[in-house]
Amino acid sequence: MNEVLIGEVIKPHGVQGEFKVYPITENPQRFKKLKKVILEHNEMIQAFNILKARVQPDGVYLTLEGIATREEAEKLRGFSVKIDRADVPPLKEGWYYFELEGMQVFDGEECLGILTQVLETGANDVYLVKGERGEICIPALKSVVKKVDVPGRRMDVELPPGLLEDDSE
């Protein structure tokens, strides 16, 4: 995965090719710093240079090079708005979910499987790991997650007693 989803095209805005985007980010102001985006729908993937990005309370409004009319913008309705992974600003602390998904998760020497999804539960996130034992829900707590190696695509955990069904054997 080289692209990261940051929004979805909702509808055209005005008559000069501008369109509204529903942002999928905690900080929509990041759109103002972007130079280009990738629009994707089904098999169509195309990169565009950003001419203008406006952040409003109801969404983000983009004007892209090559999209000059309302009709052209209308054709983009429902498209995913993505950016190249290299354009994602680093976090001061922690990791993006997309950086964790796909990692191998180990408890000691045993590979528990692949982290397939991060679930937001309110109290703490939960990592869904799929492997030979089936699906395992691992709480994202410092007492459980011992090491995360993003470049190495590996997470080391120390599961609490009773988390796996066969711990009592």
C-alpha positions in Angstrom: 0.0 0.0 0.0 1.7 3.2 -1.2 -1.2 5.5 -0.7 -3.0 6.6 2.4 -6.8 7.5 2.4 -7.4 11.0 3.6 -10.9 11.7 2.3 -13.8 11.2 -0.1 -15.2 13.5 -2.8 -18.7 14.4 -1.8 -19.9 16.8 -4.6 -19.0 19.6 -6.9 -19.0 23.1 -5.5 -19.5 26.1 -7.9 -18.9 26.0 -11.6 -15.1 26.1 -11.9 -14.2 22.6 -11.0 -14.0 22.9 -7.2 -15.4 20.1 -5.2 -16.1 19.2 -1.5 -14.2 16.5 0.3 -15.2 14.7 3.5 -11.8 14.6 5.3 -10.7 11.4 7.1 -8.2 13.0 9.4 -8.2 14.6 12.8 -6.5 17.7 11.3 -8.1 18.8 8.0 -5.7 21.8 8.0 -3.1 19.3 6.6 -4.9 19.6 3.2 -3.5 23.2 2.9 0.1 21.9 2.9 -0.5 19.2 0.2 0.9 19.7 -3.3 -0.9 16.7 -4.9 -3.5 14.1 -4.3 -4.4 10.8 -5.9 -8.1 10.2 -6.8 -9.2 6.6 -7.0 -12.4 4.8 -7.9 -12.7 1.2 -9.0 -9.8 0.7 -11.5 -9.2 4.4 -12.2 -6.3 6.0 -10.3 -5.0 9.4 -11.2 -2.7 11.9 -9.6 -3.5 15.7 -9.6 -1.7 18.8 -8.6 -3.6 20.9 -6.1 -4.3 24.5 -7.2 -6.2 25.5 -4.1 -7.3 23.9 -0.8 -9.8 25.6 1.5 -10.7 24.2 4.9 -14.2 25.1 6.1 -16.2 23.8 9.1 -18.4 21.6 6.8 -15.5 20.0 4.8 -12.5 20.7 2.6 -12.8 22.3 -0.8 -10.2 21.4 -3.5 -9.4 22.8 -6.9 -7.2 20.5 -9.0 -5.2 21.1 -12.1 -7.1 19.7 -15.1 -10.6 19.9 -13.4 -12.0 23.2 -14.6 -15.8 22.7 -14.8 -18.7 21.6 -12.6 -19.3 18.6 -15.0 -15.7 17.4 -14.6 -15.9 17.7 -10.8 -19.3 15.9 -10.8 -17.6 12.9 -12.4 -15.3 12.6 -9.3 -18.2 12.2 -6.9 -17.5 9.1 -4.6 -13.8 9.0 -5.5 -11.3 8.3 -2.7 -8.8 11.0 -2.0 -5.4 9.7 -1.2 -1.9 10.9 -0.7 1.4 9.1 -1.2 2.6 7.5 2.0 5.8 9.6 1.8 3.7 12.8 2.1 2.2 11.7 5.5 3.7 13.9 8.2 5.4 11.9 11.0 3.6 11.8 14.4 5.4 13.3 17.4 4.5 10.2 19.3 2.9 6.8 18.4 1.9 5.4 15.1 -0.7 5.8 12.4 -3.1 2.8 12.1 -2.0 2.2 8.5 1.6 1.8 9.8 0.5 -1.0 12.2 -1.8 -2.9 9.9 -0.1 -5.8 8.2 2.6 -6.2 10.9 3.5 -9.6 12.2 2.7 -9.9 15.9 4.8 -12.0 18.3 4.4 -13.2 21.8 7.9 -14.2 22.7 9.0 -16.5 19.8 5.5 -17.4 18.8 4.0 -15.6 15.8 0.4 -14.9 16.7 -0.4 -13.7 13.2 -0.9 -10.4 11.2 -2.4 -7.3 12.7 -5.4 -6.8 10.3 -7.3 -3.9 11.9 -7.1 -1.4 14.7 -10.5 -1.1 16.6 -11.2 2.2 18.5 -13.1 1.2 21.6 -13.0 4.4 23.6 -11.0 3.3 26.6 -8.1 2.0 24.5 -7.6 0.7 21.0 -7.7 -3.0 20.3 -5.5 -4.7 17.7 -7.2 -7.5 15.7 -4.7 -10.2 14.9 -5.5 -13.1 12.5 -3.3 -16.2 12.6 -3.3 -20.0 13.1 -5.2 -19.6 16.4 -7.9 -17.6 14.6 -8.7 -14.0 15.6 -7.2 -12.5 18.7 -8.1 -9.2 20.1 -5.1 -7.6 21.8 -5.5 -4.5 24.0 -3.3 -1.6 22.9 -1.8 -1.0 26.3 1.8 -0.3 27.3 1.7 -3.3 29.6 0.8 -5.6 26.7 2.6 -4.0 23.6 6.3 -4.2 24.4 7.9 -3.1 21.1 6.8 -1.8 17.8 9.2 -1.9 14.9 7.5 0.0 12.0 10.3 -0.4 9.5 10.7 -4.1 10.4 6.9 -4.7 10.3 7.0 -6.4 13.7 5.2 -5.9 17.0 6.2 -7.7 20.2 3.5 -8.3 22.8 3.2 -10.0 26.2 -0.3 -11.3 26.4 -2.1 -11.2 29.8 -2.9 -14.6 31.3 -6.3 -16.0 30.1 -6.4 -14.0 26.8 -5.9 -17.1 24.7 -8.4 -19.9 25.3 -5.7 -22.6 25.6 -3.6 -20.8 28.2 -5.1 -23.0 30.9 -3.6 -26.2 29.4 
